Amino acid sequence: MPVKLSKSITKIDRVTKKVSIEHDYMHVRSKKDLIEKYNNENTRPKDKRKIKIELVKRGGVVFNWGLLWKNYYFG
């Protein structure tokens, strides 16, 4: 099943009263948009984890956590 980034949106056409559902899937977003959302400070850790997995799956983005943890613990 595809990974969703946010909740689904239900739209109702005012003229025909037809209901349509829009899903916000991760694979539809551009790489630039995902990187901006990942770097935003208001993004939940759960969403950051999902974005990181998607970016690594697409390739071209490398996360080097070893240096971050080393600098965090050892100054």
N, C-alpha and C positions, 0 to 999 in steps of 0.2 A: 504494500500500500504506500502511496506517495507521502512524503513528509510535508505537513502543513506548517506554515509560519505563523499564521494568525487564524482567528475564527472565520467561519464561512459567513457570507453576507446574503441575506434574503432580500431580493428586490421585487417590488410589485409594480407592474405597469399600471399607471393611473387610468389609462383609457380602456385597456382590454381586461384589466384585473388579473393578468397572467403572472404567475409567480416564477421567478428564476433564481437560482442559487449560484453564487460565485464563490469558488474556493480559492484560497491563497496558497498555492503549492510552492514549495521551495525551488523546484526545477524550472519554474517559469521566470523567476527573478534573474536579473542580470548579475554578473559577477561584481560589477562596480556597486550595484545597489546592496548586495549582500555584505560587501566589505564595509560600506558606510554604516549599515545597520549593526554589524559586529563591533565597530569602533565607537558606536554611540554609547554613552554612559547610562542611558535609560533602558537599555536592552536587558531583559531578564537573563540570568545565567543559563537557564534551560534553553532559551532561544539561541544564545551564543554557542552552546554546545552543538545544537542542530546545524547552525550556519557553518561552524568549523568543519563538521563532518562533510557537509555538502561541498565546501570549497576544496577540501583535500580530495574528495572523490572526483571533482572536475579537473584537478591538477593545476599546476602553475602557482599555487600558494603554499608556502611552507611555514609551519608554526614551530619555532624553536623554543620549547618550554624549558629545556635544560638551563639555558642562560638566564631565563627569568627567575627560576627557582634559586639558582646559584647567587644571583644578585640580591634576591630577597632575603635569603638566610645569612649570607656571608658579607653583605654590604656592598 
